[in-house]
Amino acid sequence: MRMPAAHLFFAALFALFVLFFSSFAAAQTAVPPALAAKSWLLIDQSTGRVLAENDADARVEPASLTKLMTAYLTFAALKANTINEEQLVTVSEKAWRQEGSRMFIQVGTQVKVGDLIRGVIIQSGNDAAAALAEQIGGSEEAFAVLMNREAARLGMTNTSFANATGLPNPRLYTTARDLGLLASAIIRDYPDYYPIYATQSFTYNNISQFNRNRLLLLDPTIDGMKTGHTALAGYCLVASAKRGQRRLVSVVLGAASNEIRAQESLKLLNYGFQAYDTVRVYAAHQALSKFRVWKGAAEEVEVGFAQDLLLSLPREKISKIESPVLESRQPVLAPIAKGQPLGKLKLTIAGESYGEYPVLALADVPLGGFFARQWDAFVLWFKHL
């Protein structure tokens, strides 16, 4: 049966309206979701760019998220060969008596470092965390000093650690932003150990416990990291997902339940992958330009970046990157070492300043001969008259 002409007209008009509305909506900046949590943060691992946040600098009790730093220092000790995964640790009474979640190690027994690491990461064992702290620091109190020293080095400016477990303490606090820095550092600095966070269960002393990060079961692209919960902190979750070449890290603090922290974390990660993309603007060691060199063995030096220059951008702004402005520090004088900062690249996107990035010398330029240096000195003097 043929559709009446009037119906065809309105059907076509409706189709055009839908097409227009869809195009218009796609052109708008995606709005970050509101989450059922106290504070949260979403960052792009490759660029460090914050994609969404809410009260990210509010001080909170970290609960078992503290064990991210316990693991970080343990990985550092493994890398430095001061401990190894097969090494046996004698369980002290203090470690054995730890309250809360436990690995169920027994006082006086010897446990492998590798098992204790899995007890911390998978089972969230406070006893395992205390045992590692005592092995590495000599005591849990001394280990807390190391935790705070490392936090300062990583730029966690609003964090204080008091123990290795996350059990409540007036001197224990952090923020979503600082936890994001710490999680990113684990992924960046210890890629050989990070896969432990994806392990879904661990058995010790004939007791099997499942990883408390239920996102590992909900989304195969999520491969870590850590949960936390106390009455004051609420339900907290730091998570990371890799889809294609992109990795995002989410921090959700103060949710009302285990289910809510999981669904809100997934909502935040989905937003980041759907609304943003990571763009390589310049490749590592790509020559952006040449700067005039004075008093050198060469008259010019190529400049660029030691690593790929990556940007995290809303998808609708990728096509709006404007021609960059390259500025050099004048005059550029030899000697120049490869990797030495010589200027900056200014980027503008959609008419707004996006950032400034230091450009580096891509080669060494030693001092030139005596007469070349004298001539350049004279030219520079004359130019500045």
C-alpha positions in Angstrom: 0.0 0.0 0.0 1.4 3.4 -1.0 1.9 6.0 1.7 -0.1 9.3 1.1 2.0 12.2 -0.1 1.4 14.2 3.1 2.6 11.3 5.2 5.7 11.1 3.0 6.4 14.8 3.4 6.1 14.7 7.2 8.2 11.5 7.4 10.9 13.1 5.4 10.7 16.3 7.6 11.0 14.2 10.7 14.0 12.3 9.4 15.7 15.6 8.6 14.9 16.9 12.1 16.4 13.8 13.7 19.5 14.0 11.5 19.9 17.7 12.3 19.4 17.2 16.0 21.8 14.2 16.1 24.5 16.3 14.3 23.9 19.2 16.7 24.1 17.1 19.8 27.3 15.4 18.6 28.9 18.8 18.1 28.3 19.7 21.7 30.8 19.1 24.5 29.8 16.0 26.4 28.8 16.8 29.9 30.5 14.8 32.6 28.1 12.5 34.6 27.0 13.4 38.1 28.0 10.5 40.3 26.5 9.1 43.5 29.7 9.7 45.5 31.4 12.4 47.5 34.4 13.0 45.2 35.8 11.6 42.0 38.5 12.1 39.3 39.1 10.7 35.8 42.5 11.1 34.1 44.0 10.0 30.9 47.0 7.8 31.8 49.1 8.7 28.7 48.7 12.5 29.1 47.9 13.0 32.7 45.0 15.2 31.7 42.0 15.4 34.0 38.9 14.6 32.0 36.4 15.0 34.9 36.4 15.8 38.6 34.3 16.7 41.5 35.8 17.8 44.9 39.0 16.1 43.8 41.0 18.1 46.4 38.7 17.3 49.4 40.5 15.5 52.1 39.1 12.0 52.8 40.0 8.9 54.7 41.5 6.5 52.1 40.8 3.2 53.9 42.4 0.3 52.0 43.3 2.5 49.1 46.3 3.2 51.4 47.6 -0.2 50.2 48.3 1.3 46.8 51.3 3.1 48.4 52.2 -0.1 50.3 52.3 -1.9 47.0 54.2 0.9 45.3 57.0 0.8 47.9 57.1 -3.0 47.7 57.5 -2.9 43.9 60.3 -0.3 44.4 62.1 -2.7 46.8 61.7 -5.6 44.3 63.1 -3.4 41.5 66.0 -2.4 43.8 66.6 -6.1 44.7 66.4 -5.4 48.4 63.7 -8.1 48.5 62.6 -10.8 46.1 59.3 -12.6 45.6 60.7 -15.9 46.9 62.1 -14.4 50.1 60.5 -15.6 53.3 59.1 -13.2 55.8 58.5 -14.2 59.4 55.0 -13.0 60.6 55.1 -10.9 63.7 52.4 -10.9 66.4 51.6 -7.3 65.4 51.0 -8.2 61.8 49.0 -11.3 62.8 46.8 -9.2 65.1 45.7 -6.7 62.4 42.0 -6.1 62.4 39.7 -5.9 59.4 40.3 -7.7 56.1 43.0 -10.4 56.4 45.0 -12.9 54.4 45.0 -15.2 57.5 48.8 -15.5 57.9 49.8 -17.1 61.2 52.2 -15.6 63.8 55.6 -17.1 63.7 55.2 -18.7 60.3 57.2 -17.7 57.2 55.4 -16.4 54.1 56.8 -15.6 50.7 57.0 -12.0 49.7 55.1 -12.9 46.5 52.3 -14.3 48.5 52.1 -11.3 50.7 51.9 -9.0 47.7 48.9 -11.0 46.4 47.5 -11.0 49.9 47.6 -7.1 49.9 46.4 -6.6 46.3 43.8 -9.3 45.8 42.6 -10.1 49.4 43.3 -6.6 50.8 44.9 -8.2 53.8 45.8 -5.8 56.6 48.0 -8.6 58.1 49.9 -9.0 54.8 50.4 -5.2 54.4 51.8 -4.9 58.0 54.1 -7.9 57.3 55.5 -6.3 54.2 55.9 -2.9 55.9 57.9 -4.5 58.7 60.1 -6.4 56.3 60.9 -3.3 54.1 60.9 -0.5 56.7 61.9 -2.4 59.9 58.6 -1.4 61.5 55.2 -0.2 60.3 56.0 3.3 61.8 59.3 3.6 59.8 57.5 2.3 56.7 54.9 5.1 57.1 57.8 7.6 57.0 58.9 6.1 53.7 55.3 6.3 52.4 55.1 10.0 53.1 58.5 10.6 51.6 57.4 8.8 48.4 54.1 10.7 48.4 56.0 14.0 48.4 58.2 12.9 45.6 55.2 11.9 43.4 53.5 15.3 44.1 50.8 14.0 46.4 50.7 17.4 48.2 47.5 16.7 50.2 48.3 13.3 51.6 49.5 11.9 54.9 50.1 8.3 55.7 50.2 6.8 59.2 50.2 3.1 58.5 50.4 0.5 55.7 46.9 -0.8 56.0 44.5 2.1 55.8 42.9 1.4 59.2 41.5 4.7 60.6 44.0 7.1 62.0 43.8 10.9 62.5 47.0 11.4 60.6 45.8 9.3 57.6 44.2 11.3 54.8 44.4 11.9 51.0 42.4 13.2 48.1 41.0 11.8 44.8 43.6 13.8 42.9 46.5 12.4 44.9 45.2 8.9 44.6 45.0 9.4 40.8 48.7 10.4 40.8 49.6 7.3 42.8 47.6 4.9 40.7 49.1 6.3 37.5 52.6 6.0 39.0 52.0 2.3 39.7 50.9 1.6 36.1 53.7 3.8 34.7 56.6 2.7 36.9 55.9 -1.0 37.5 54.2 -2.5 34.4 55.6 -5.9 35.3 53.7 -6.0 38.6 50.5 -4.1 37.6 48.9 -7.2 36.1 48.5 -8.7 39.6 45.7 -6.2 40.1 43.7 -8.1 37.5 43.9 -11.4 39.4 40.3 -12.4 40.4 41.1 -14.7 43.3 43.9 -15.9 45.5 44.2 -18.9 47.8 46.5 -18.9 50.9 46.4 -21.3 53.9 43.5 -23.2 52.1 41.4 -20.0 52.2 40.3 -18.6 48.8 39.2 -15.0 48.6 38.0 -13.1 45.6 39.2 -9.7 44.4 36.9 -7.1 45.8 37.0 -5.1 42.6 33.8 -6.4 41.0 34.5 -4.3 37.8 36.9 -7.1 36.8 33.8 -9.3 36.2 31.7 -6.5 34.6 34.0 -5.2 31.9 36.9 -7.1 30.3 38.8 -3.9 29.5 39.1 -3.1 33.3 42.3 -4.6 34.6 42.7 -3.2 38.2 43.1 -1.5 40.7 41.9 -1.3 44.4 38.9 -1.0 46.6 38.5 0.5 50.1 35.9 0.8 52.7 35.4 2.1 56.3 32.4 3.6 58.0 33.8 7.1 57.6 35.3 6.7 54.1 32.3 4.9 52.6 32.9 2.6 49.6 35.8 3.7 47.4 37.3 2.4 44.2 40.3 3.3 42.1 40.0 1.6 38.7 41.7 1.5 35.4 40.7 0.4 31.9 42.5 0.0 28.6 40.5 0.2 25.4 42.6 0.0 22.3 45.7 2.2 22.9 44.0 4.4 25.5 44.1 3.9 29.3 42.0 5.8 31.8 42.2 5.9 35.5 39.1 6.6 37.7 38.9 7.4 41.4 35.5 7.3 43.1 35.3 8.0 46.8 32.5 7.9 49.3 29.8 5.8 47.6 27.0 4.3 49.6 27.6 0.6 48.7 29.8 -1.8 46.9 27.4 -1.9 43.9 27.2 1.9 43.7 31.0 2.4 43.7 31.3 -0.2 40.9 28.5 1.3 38.7 29.6 4.9 39.2 33.2 4.0 38.3 32.1 2.3 35.2 29.9 5.3 34.3 32.9 7.6 34.7 35.2 5.4 32.6 32.6 5.0 29.8 32.2 8.8 29.7 35.9 9.3 29.3 36.3 6.8 26.4 33.2 8.1 24.6 33.6 11.8 25.0 37.4 12.1 24.6 40.2 10.9 22.4 44.0 10.9 22.7 45.7 12.6 19.8 49.3 12.4 18.8 50.2 15.9 17.7 53.9 15.4 17.2 56.0 12.2 17.2 59.0 11.8 19.5 62.2 13.2 17.9 60.3 14.8 15.1 62.0 18.0 14.1 59.5 20.9 14.5 61.9 23.6 13.4 65.6 24.7 13.5 66.9 27.4 15.9 69.9 29.6 15.1 72.8 28.7 17.3 75.5 31.2 18.3 79.1 30.4 19.1 78.6 26.8 18.1 80.2 24.2 15.8 76.9 24.2 13.9 74.8 27.2 13.0 71.5 25.5 13.6 70.0 22.9 15.9 66.7 20.9 15.3 64.2 21.1 18.1 61.3 18.7 19.1 60.1 16.4 21.9 61.8 13.5 23.6 58.4 11.6 23.7 55.3 11.8 21.6 53.2 14.9 22.3 49.8 13.5 23.2 46.7 15.5 23.9 43.4 14.4 25.5 40.7 16.3 23.7 36.9 16.3 23.5 36.2 14.5 20.2 34.5 17.6 18.7 37.6 19.7 19.3 40.1 17.5 17.5 39.6 19.2 14.2 40.0 22.7 15.8 43.7 22.5 16.7 45.1 25.8 15.4 48.6 26.4 14.0 51.0 26.3 17.0 53.3 29.1 18.0 57.0 28.1 18.5 59.1 30.4 20.7 62.8 30.1 21.3 65.0 31.5 24.1 67.1 34.1 22.5 69.9 34.0 21.9 70.5 30.2 21.7 74.2 29.8 22.7 76.5 26.8 22.4 77.4 24.5 24.0 74.0 22.7 23.7 73.3 19.2 25.1 70.8 16.9 23.4 67.5 17.2 25.4 68.2 20.7 26.6 65.1 22.9 26.7 65.4 25.7 24.1 61.9 27.1 23.9 58.2 26.3 24.1 55.3 25.4 21.8 52.0 27.1 22.5 48.9 25.4 21.4 45.5 27.0 20.8 42.3 25.0 20.3 39.0 26.5 19.2 40.4 30.0 20.0 41.4 29.1 23.6 44.9 28.6 24.9 45.4 24.9 25.6 48.9 24.6 27.0 52.6 25.3 26.6 55.1 22.5 26.1 58.9 22.8 26.3 60.8 21.9 23.1 64.2 20.3 23.3 67.4 20.2 21.4 67.5 17.0 19.2 71.3 17.0 19.0 74.4 18.2 20.7 76.1 21.3 19.5 79.6 21.8 20.9 81.4 25.1 21.0 82.7 26.4 17.8 86.3 27.4 17.1 87.9 30.5 18.5 87.4 32.8 15.5 83.8 31.6 15.0 83.0 32.4 18.6 84.6 35.8 18.4 82.7 36.6 15.2 79.3 35.5 16.7 80.1 37.6 19.8 80.7 40.6 17.7 77.4 40.1 15.7 75.4 39.6 18.9 76.9 42.8 20.3 76.1 44.7 17.1 72.5 43.4 17.0 71.9 44.7 20.5 73.2 48.2 20.0 
